[in-house]
Amino acid sequence: MGGESSLTPGSGFSTRAVHAGQEPDPTTGAVVVPLYQTSTYAQEALGKHKGYEYGRTHNPTRFALERNLAALEGGRHGFCFASGLAATTTLLQTLSAGDHVVAGNNLYGGTYRLFDRVFKRFGLEFSFVSAQDPDQVERAFGPRTRMLFVETPTNPMMQLTDLAAVSERARRRNVCVVVDNTFMTPYLQRPLELGAQVVLHSVTKYLNGHSDMIGGALVTSDERLAEQLRFLQNAAGAVPGPMDCWLALRGTKTLAVRMQRHEENARTLARFLAAQPQVKAVLYPGLESHPQHELARRQASGFGGMISFIPGDGSLEAGRRVSGRFRLFARAESLGGVESLVCHPASMTHASVPREDRLSIGFADGLLRLSVGIEDVEDLRADVAQALQSV
Ligand SMILES: *Cc1c(COP(=O)(O)O)cnc(C)c1O
């Protein structure tokens, strides 16, 4: 029971995506894990039950997703939550007042807000550093540092962290390394294999992949931490509903084929954008011009489906004009669904980041971010080309 992975040794990623954690239903033989939409379970006699007592603690559909995600990340234990931020919240609840967290300085906006405006009030301390430089990360470690929290690549600047290098430095100091792997997914990057202790996901994005649910997950092989997380998942109660778990399980079955197509399309569009005179810069780890291209090749098996670019002179006006001209790309927050989206981070996902902070890392007012979907790439390229005509 629970979110322990039944790792089938030797089986490939796609096989695990389809099968891990999912046995035919013992009562009916149903091939698809049923949606156990129930809050409680009948007991045959006082205290005599089948291992399931109450829906917050036990749900077979959620357990199947937890086993599936653990197997995909190559970890022993998976835990699912009501959102990506609920997963982060529960993870930070393993810390105590006075503990210190070192975090990347270009995190998902909601993660930064949670650290800065919620957990600081509970006495946690945070240092935000440029996680591109392992030495700078190490210098931020102090006697009370318990956790390093990074995203790689970051959003929307596409900066990378060398996971093996920071994990080695963190291990010497007994610091727990957490990697938000939402952008890359385990199909392309598996942080636990590079030395991290915890992988975090917004399941909302690529893992579910169809823009129709909100969810989060944590995966770890650390037994002590897993014990704490199992306790907190139940004690704090930020659990997902069974329907959302069922949808996400359907999503992960096709993760490998979707990621292949997302990436193929993104590589084509990144090269196309880089060749356009109306584009000032393209940020995509798969381009040889990306300053950390070699690291991207080394620590991941691909470059993902997200592209940032700076149209025209980088002004707000240029960004507004181009983003308003797309026909196929919908203007929306979020990412990782089968449909292509365009986002203007400065006014949407990163509106709470001060302008000077943005500009200091090259995050121009007009920067646009594409979540490249799985449509026909010719149609996507034509849409990008006509949108660029506005600058
Ligand atoms: C969306 C996102 C989150 C937050 O996840 P929710 O499911 O929206 O709570 C965290 N990290 C990254 C990288 C994200 O893209």
The ligand as an ORCA input file, in Angstrom:
! r2SCAN-3c Opt
* xyz 0 1
  C       3.349     25.887    -11.709
  C       4.624     25.685    -11.006
  C       4.674     25.507     -9.621
  C       3.453     25.573     -8.741
  O       2.586     24.531     -9.006
  P       0.983     24.628     -8.799
  O       0.515     23.293     -9.238
  O       0.513     25.754     -9.678
  O       0.760     24.922     -7.367
  C       5.915     25.272     -9.046
  N       7.039     25.232     -9.784
  C       7.023     25.422    -11.124
  C       8.309     25.365    -11.880
  C       5.821     25.656    -11.777
  O       5.828     25.846    -13.101
*
